[in-house]
Amino acid sequence: METVKLECNEHLAVVTLNRPESLNAFNYDMLLELSRTVDLLKSSPEVRVIIFKGAGEKSFSVGADLKERKTLTEHEVKRNVQIIGDVFLAIETLSQPTISAISGYAFGGGMELALACDFRFAADHSIIGLTETSLAIIPGAGGTQRLPRIIGETRALELILTAKKLTAFEAETYGVILKAIKKECLMEEVQEFAFEILKNGPIAVQQAKYSIKAGMNTDLLSGLEIERRAYENTIPTEDRIEALQAFSEKRKPIFKGK
């Protein structure tokens, strides 16, 4: 059985974590398959937005497969932690905008995958959290670094040190997710959001994402220089000329990503 499924349609890719019988927990094989999928997406000129979801409605992912983890040596545990961290960093640094569509549980590594995405939406029945300290470990795939950057240090300390689990509506209040959505409407609304991005110039979208991400990790003056260079990358594009032409002709532009 495929542990990760990839579907592409109209420049939109949907990556599905596909171990529903294990609540989409990450075992070693699944991590390798996810890594290969992300590498494929990274090099795809056609894919412009990526959605990550879990198979079924019970779970986005509950994180590491603890049944497998019990059988691993310390060396193998370190190997898995290294791989999952590398995969999530690769997701975070994709040039395309990324969205996690959370339905059900998102704990530990599952939540860390969501945090590596640019946007997070959750079905209203979802329960999420970085629960590792309850297992006498800590978030090891970016959770201690990404969560405070998203919601602030104090809130992140609260959630991680208490291993607190949040409902979808609580997660929205905390700023962990962008919006809580009725379960039956989750993918429809997430795809609508994706298409709002897709209708814009793809090179401009990627350059804007890069400018924000890179600028957030530096001082203002350096960030403004990053922005200027990113803007300059859009000037020679065919899409920019098409946008001006479409404006003068009072029609919607047709962007080609060139």
C-alpha positions as CSV (number, residue, x, y, z in Angstrom):
1,M,0.0,0.0,0.0
2,E,1.2,3.5,-0.8
3,T,1.9,5.3,2.4
4,V,1.8,8.7,0.7
5,K,-0.4,9.5,-2.2
6,L,0.1,12.4,-4.7
7,E,-2.6,13.8,-6.9
8,C,-2.2,16.8,-9.2
9,N,-4.9,18.8,-11.0
10,E,-4.8,22.3,-12.5
11,H,-1.5,23.3,-10.8
12,L,-2.8,22.1,-7.4
13,A,-1.1,19.1,-5.7
14,V,-2.7,17.2,-2.9
15,V,-0.4,15.0,-0.8
16,T,-2.3,12.4,1.4
17,L,-0.7,10.7,4.3
18,N,-2.1,7.2,3.8
19,R,-1.9,5.0,6.9
20,P,-5.4,5.4,8.2
21,E,-5.3,2.1,10.1
22,S,-2.4,3.7,12.2
23,L,-4.0,7.2,12.3
24,N,-1.5,8.2,9.6
25,A,1.5,7.8,12.0
26,F,4.9,8.2,10.5
27,N,6.9,5.0,10.3
28,Y,10.3,4.8,8.5
29,D,8.9,3.8,5.2
30,M,6.4,6.6,5.2
31,L,9.0,9.2,6.0
32,L,11.1,8.0,3.0
33,E,8.1,8.1,0.7
34,L,7.2,11.6,1.9
35,S,10.7,12.7,1.3
36,R,10.6,11.4,-2.3
37,T,7.2,13.1,-2.9
38,V,8.5,16.4,-1.6
39,D,11.6,16.2,-3.8
40,L,9.3,15.5,-6.8
41,L,7.1,18.5,-6.0
42,K,10.2,20.7,-5.5
43,S,11.3,20.1,-9.1
44,S,7.8,20.4,-10.7
45,P,7.3,23.5,-12.8
46,E,3.5,22.7,-13.1
47,V,2.6,22.5,-9.4
48,R,1.9,26.0,-7.9
49,V,0.1,25.2,-4.6
50,I,0.3,22.1,-2.4
51,I,-2.2,20.8,0.1
52,F,-1.2,18.2,2.8
53,K,-4.0,16.0,4.3
54,G,-4.4,12.7,6.1
55,A,-6.4,9.8,4.8
56,G,-9.8,9.6,6.4
57,E,-11.5,12.0,8.9
58,K,-10.1,10.5,12.1
59,S,-6.5,11.8,11.9
60,F,-4.2,14.2,10.0
61,S,-1.3,12.4,11.7
62,V,-0.6,11.4,15.3
63,G,3.1,11.7,14.7
64,A,5.7,9.0,15.1
65,D,4.5,5.4,15.0
66,L,5.0,4.4,18.6
67,K,4.5,0.7,17.9
68,E,7.5,0.9,15.5
69,R,9.4,3.2,17.9
70,K,9.3,0.5,20.6
71,T,11.3,-1.9,18.3
72,L,14.0,0.6,17.3
73,T,17.5,1.0,18.7
74,E,18.7,4.4,19.9
75,H,20.6,4.8,16.7
76,E,17.5,4.0,14.6
77,V,15.4,6.5,16.7
78,K,18.0,9.2,16.0
79,R,17.9,8.2,12.3
80,N,14.1,8.7,12.2
81,V,14.2,12.0,14.0
82,Q,16.9,13.3,11.6
83,I,14.8,12.2,8.6
84,I,11.5,13.7,9.8
85,G,13.3,17.0,10.6
86,D,14.9,17.0,7.1
87,V,11.6,16.3,5.4
88,F,9.7,19.0,7.3
89,L,12.4,21.5,6.5
90,A,12.2,20.6,2.9
91,I,8.4,21.2,3.1
92,E,8.9,24.6,4.8
93,T,11.4,25.7,2.1
94,L,9.3,24.7,-0.9
95,S,8.9,27.6,-3.3
96,Q,5.2,26.8,-3.7
97,P,2.7,27.9,-1.0
98,T,1.7,25.0,1.2
99,I,-1.5,24.3,3.1
100,S,-2.3,21.7,5.7
101,A,-5.9,20.5,5.9
102,I,-6.3,18.9,9.3
103,S,-9.1,16.5,10.0
104,G,-9.1,14.8,13.3
105,Y,-6.0,14.3,15.4
106,A,-2.7,16.2,14.7
107,F,-0.3,15.4,17.5
108,G,3.5,15.5,17.8
109,G,5.1,15.1,14.4
110,G,1.7,15.4,12.7
111,M,1.4,18.9,14.2
112,E,5.0,19.7,13.3
113,L,4.2,18.9,9.7
114,A,1.3,21.3,9.8
115,L,3.6,23.9,11.4
116,A,6.0,23.5,8.5
117,C,3.3,24.6,6.1
118,D,2.5,28.2,5.3
119,F,-1.2,27.9,6.2
120,R,-3.2,25.6,8.5
121,F,-6.9,24.9,8.4
122,A,-8.7,22.4,10.7
123,A,-12.1,20.6,10.7
124,D,-14.2,21.6,13.7
125,H,-13.8,18.1,15.3
126,S,-10.0,18.2,15.2
127,I,-7.8,18.0,18.3
128,I,-4.2,19.2,17.9
129,G,-1.1,19.6,20.1
130,L,2.6,19.1,20.6
131,T,2.2,16.4,23.2
132,E,5.8,15.1,23.3
133,T,6.6,16.1,26.9
134,S,3.9,13.7,28.1
135,L,6.0,10.9,26.5
136,A,9.2,12.2,28.2
137,I,10.6,13.7,25.0
138,I,10.4,17.0,23.2
139,P,9.2,18.1,19.8
140,G,12.1,17.1,17.6
141,A,11.0,18.0,14.1
142,G,10.9,21.8,14.4
143,G,8.1,22.2,16.9
144,T,10.1,24.1,19.5
145,Q,11.3,26.5,16.8
146,R,8.3,27.0,14.5
147,L,5.5,27.2,17.1
148,P,6.9,30.3,19.0
149,R,7.6,32.0,15.7
150,I,3.9,31.5,14.8
151,I,2.2,32.3,18.1
152,G,4.9,33.8,20.3
153,E,7.2,32.4,23.0
154,T,4.9,32.4,26.0
155,R,2.0,30.7,24.2
156,A,4.4,28.1,22.7
157,L,5.9,27.4,26.1
158,E,2.5,26.9,27.5
159,L,1.4,24.4,24.9
160,I,4.7,22.5,24.8
161,L,5.5,22.3,28.5
162,T,1.9,21.3,29.4
163,A,1.4,19.0,26.4
164,K,-1.9,20.8,26.0
165,K,-4.4,19.6,23.4
166,L,-6.4,22.2,21.6
167,T,-9.8,22.0,19.9
168,A,-9.9,23.5,16.4
169,F,-11.6,26.6,17.7
170,E,-9.0,27.0,20.5
171,A,-6.3,26.6,17.9
172,E,-7.8,29.4,15.9
173,T,-7.9,31.6,18.9
174,Y,-4.3,30.9,19.7
175,G,-3.3,31.6,16.1
176,V,-2.1,28.1,15.4
177,I,-4.5,27.6,12.6
178,L,-6.0,30.2,10.2
179,K,-9.6,28.9,10.5
180,A,-11.7,26.2,12.0
181,I,-14.1,24.8,9.4
182,K,-17.1,22.4,9.4
183,K,-15.9,18.9,8.9
184,E,-17.9,18.3,5.8
185,C,-16.7,21.6,4.2
186,L,-13.0,21.3,5.0
187,M,-11.5,20.3,1.6
188,E,-13.9,22.5,-0.3
189,E,-12.9,25.6,1.6
190,V,-9.2,24.7,1.6
191,Q,-9.3,24.2,-2.2
192,E,-11.2,27.5,-2.6
193,F,-8.4,29.2,-0.6
194,A,-5.8,27.5,-2.8
195,F,-7.5,28.7,-6.0
196,E,-7.5,32.3,-4.6
197,I,-3.7,31.9,-4.7
198,L,-3.6,30.1,-8.0
199,K,-5.3,32.9,-9.9
200,N,-2.4,35.2,-9.2
201,G,1.0,35.3,-11.0
202,P,2.9,32.2,-9.9
203,I,6.3,33.7,-10.1
204,A,5.1,36.7,-8.1
205,V,3.5,34.4,-5.5
206,Q,6.7,32.4,-5.0
207,Q,8.8,35.6,-4.8
208,A,6.5,37.1,-2.3
209,K,6.6,34.0,-0.2
210,Y,10.4,33.9,-0.4
211,S,10.6,37.6,0.5
212,I,8.4,37.2,3.6
213,K,10.1,34.0,4.8
214,A,13.7,35.2,4.3
215,G,12.9,38.7,5.6
216,M,11.4,37.4,8.9
217,N,14.8,35.9,9.8
218,T,16.8,39.1,9.5
219,D,16.7,42.8,10.3
220,L,14.4,45.3,8.6
221,L,17.1,46.9,6.3
222,S,18.3,43.4,5.1
223,G,14.6,42.4,4.7
224,L,14.0,45.4,2.5
225,E,17.0,44.4,0.3
226,I,15.6,40.9,0.0
227,E,12.2,42.4,-1.1
228,R,13.9,44.6,-3.7
229,R,15.7,41.7,-5.2
230,A,12.6,39.6,-5.2
231,Y,10.6,42.4,-6.9
232,E,13.4,42.7,-9.6
233,N,12.9,39.0,-10.3
234,T,9.4,39.6,-11.4
235,I,10.2,42.5,-13.8
236,P,11.5,40.5,-16.8
237,T,8.7,37.9,-16.7
238,E,6.1,37.4,-19.4
239,D,3.4,37.2,-16.7
240,R,4.1,40.9,-15.7
241,I,3.6,42.0,-19.3
242,E,0.5,39.9,-19.6
243,A,-1.0,41.5,-16.4
244,L,-0.5,45.0,-17.8
245,Q,-2.0,43.9,-21.2
246,A,-5.0,42.3,-19.5
247,F,-5.6,45.4,-17.4
248,S,-5.6,47.6,-20.5
249,E,-8.0,45.2,-22.3
250,K,-10.2,44.8,-19.2
251,R,-9.9,41.1,-19.0
252,K,-8.5,38.5,-16.6
253,P,-4.8,37.7,-17.2
254,I,-3.7,34.3,-18.3
255,F,-0.5,33.5,-16.4
256,K,2.0,30.9,-17.6
257,G,4.6,31.1,-14.9
258,K,7.2,32.6,-17.2
